[in-house]
């Protein structure tokens, strides 16, 4: 069995945002030479997520509105976590959107349904962050 590891780097200019990382993950699969196996993608930060969904801007706006209703950014004083930092809402948003994606690789490609794409979700941006891509297989 072969393994492959790579870090993807991000620096979103906004506090929150979504990046379709499907092409970068497929590039990693291509670089790995693995044709049959699994790929794990997870953010290496507790205020970001990786998830699978549709790449549709209206849906991304819906995520933003829904998450802001569940865990509003302000007032900062509503959260016990906030003190030195003001990112308690980002921790909660990440919890809802999920930590990682595990996807099948078949014949060297992501084995996805028609509209499935992998996204990096940022909830406390404006600084350097990264996500891990780990691939195992043959």
Helices and strands as residue ranges (DSSP letters): E 2-10, E 17-20, H 22-32, E 37-43, E 48-53, H 57-70, G 76-78, H 88-97, E 100-106, E 109-110, E 117-122, E 129-137
